[in-house]
Amino acid sequence: MDLPLVILVGHGQPSAPQEGEQQIADLAAQVAQHMPGQRVEGTTLAVPQRLEDLVTQADQVVILPMFMTDGYFTTVALPKRIGVAQARILPAFGMDPRLISFTRNWLLAELAGRRWALEETVLFLAAHGSARGPKPAIATQSFADALGQQMSFAEIRCGYVEQDPRLEDAAANLTQQSFCLPFFAFRRGHVIEDIPEALEATEFPGALLDPYGSHPDLPRYLADVLKTA
């Protein structure tokens, strides 16, 4: 039986669609290295017709939305783009419960590298949120709560690009022993503009981490998610 075609789908950057397209294509190629014989493609919603063309290339298609929460783009825009194609859409990347353990291991390594005590460290999740409704922020807070069950940070706080509490407000008065973790899949848009601007405005003295897509262990993690999907 032929393996299904796997497609990683991101939001992309409409003003520079090819930039986002290259990032997710590179990630798909790295994921494929951990899935011998499996075809893995990557595209974004910012490139016209690319997703539609891909889903017609196989009888079975599995789509992994590279979004941190389920919302308009995963529940409305993405299904609308693929139309009647026979494609299975998985939950958003950030909604997989295994991401809690991935994040925990990542942050423990960051703590060890700096010799910071967990109980004395603050974690700031810088997320997107949504002006369309509360669901993305609720999902982000649920992630923070679940992570807090496994890691006894001094505090975990969330701030958002599109809703309150805004990034700048949530980042106020953070200590030198603080992590800012961008709750985003890729380094572009808000990660390279809004988050650094908010941290600069509040004179953030802590450590700004990379988004998830820059972590070297992410391709293997995504391969494991896809293998058990």
Backbone hydrogen bonds, N-H to C=O, Kabsch-Sander energy under -0.5 kcal/mol:
donor,donor_aa,acceptor,acceptor_aa,energy
5,L,60,Q,-3.0
6,V,39,R,-2.1
7,I,62,V,-2.6
8,L,41,E,-3.0
9,V,7,I,-0.5
9,V,64,L,-2.1
10,G,43,T,-2.1
16,A,13,Q,-1.9
19,E,16,A,-1.0
20,G,16,A,-1.1
21,E,17,P,-2.0
22,Q,18,Q,-2.0
23,Q,19,E,-1.5
24,I,20,G,-2.0
25,A,21,E,-1.9
26,D,22,Q,-2.3
27,L,23,Q,-2.0
28,A,24,I,-2.2
29,A,25,A,-2.0
30,Q,26,D,-1.8
31,V,27,L,-2.5
32,A,28,A,-2.3
33,Q,29,A,-0.9
34,H,31,V,-1.8
35,M,32,A,-1.5
38,Q,35,M,-2.3
40,V,38,Q,-0.6
41,E,6,V,-3.0
43,T,8,L,-2.6
45,L,10,G,-2.1
47,V,44,T,-0.9
50,R,47,V,-0.9
51,L,47,V,-0.6
53,D,49,Q,-2.2
54,L,50,R,-1.9
55,V,51,L,-2.2
56,T,52,E,-0.7
56,T,53,D,-0.5
57,Q,54,L,-2.1
58,A,55,V,-0.5
61,V,86,Q,-0.8
62,V,5,L,-3.0
63,I,88,R,-3.2
64,L,7,I,-2.5
66,M,9,V,-3.7
67,F,65,P,-1.7
75,T,71,G,-2.7
76,V,72,Y,-2.3
77,A,72,Y,-2.2
78,L,73,F,-2.1
80,K,76,V,-2.0
81,R,77,A,-1.8
82,I,78,L,-1.7
83,G,79,P,-1.3
85,A,82,I,-2.0
87,A,85,A,-1.6
88,R,61,V,-3.1
89,I,87,A,-0.6
90,L,63,I,-3.0
90,L,88,R,-0.6
93,F,65,P,-2.8
94,G,67,F,-2.7
95,M,92,A,-2.1
96,D,92,A,-0.5
96,D,93,F,-1.2
99,L,96,D,-2.2
100,I,97,P,-1.3
101,S,97,P,-0.5
102,F,98,R,-1.8
103,T,99,L,-2.6
104,R,100,I,-2.5
105,N,101,S,-2.6
106,W,102,F,-2.0
107,L,103,T,-2.9
108,L,104,R,-2.5
109,A,105,N,-1.8
110,E,106,W,-1.9
111,L,107,L,-2.7
112,A,108,L,-2.4
113,G,109,A,-2.2
114,R,110,E,-1.2
115,R,111,L,-1.0
116,W,111,L,-2.3
120,E,117,A,-1.4
121,T,118,L,-1.8
122,V,177,Q,-1.9
123,L,155,E,-2.7
124,F,122,V,-0.5
124,F,179,F,-3.0
125,L,123,L,-0.6
125,L,157,R,-2.9
126,A,124,F,-0.7
126,A,181,L,-1.8
127,A,125,L,-0.8
127,A,159,G,-3.1
138,I,134,P,-2.4
139,A,135,K,-2.6
140,T,136,P,-2.4
141,Q,137,A,-2.6
142,S,138,I,-2.2
143,F,139,A,-2.2
144,A,140,T,-2.4
145,D,141,Q,-2.6
146,A,142,S,-2.6
147,L,143,F,-2.6
148,G,144,A,-2.3
149,Q,145,D,-1.0
150,Q,146,A,-0.7
150,Q,147,L,-1.1
151,M,147,L,-1.7
153,F,151,M,-1.6
154,A,118,L,-0.8
154,A,121,T,-2.3
155,E,121,T,-0.9
157,R,123,L,-2.6
159,G,125,L,-2.3
160,Y,165,P,-2.4
161,V,127,A,-1.2
162,E,128,H,-2.5
167,L,160,Y,-1.6
170,A,166,R,-2.7
171,A,167,L,-2.0
172,A,169,D,-0.9
174,L,171,A,-1.3
178,S,176,Q,-1.3
179,F,122,V,-2.8
180,C,207,A,-2.6
181,L,124,F,-2.6
181,L,179,F,-0.6
183,F,126,A,-2.7
184,F,182,P,-2.0
188,R,186,F,-1.3
191,V,188,R,-2.1
192,I,189,G,-0.6
193,E,189,G,-1.1
195,I,190,H,-2.6
197,E,193,E,-2.0
198,A,194,D,-2.4
199,L,195,I,-2.4
200,E,196,P,-2.5
201,A,197,E,-2.2
202,T,198,A,-1.4
203,E,200,E,-1.1
204,F,199,L,-2.9
207,A,178,S,-3.0
208,L,206,G,-0.5
209,L,180,C,-2.7
209,L,207,A,-0.6
212,Y,184,F,-1.9
213,G,185,A,-1.7
214,S,211,P,-1.7
215,H,212,Y,-2.0
218,L,215,H,-1.7
221,Y,217,D,-2.0
222,L,218,L,-3.0
223,A,219,P,-2.2
224,D,220,R,-2.2
225,V,221,Y,-2.2
226,L,222,L,-2.6
227,K,223,A,-2.3
228,T,224,D,-1.3
229,A,226,L,-0.8
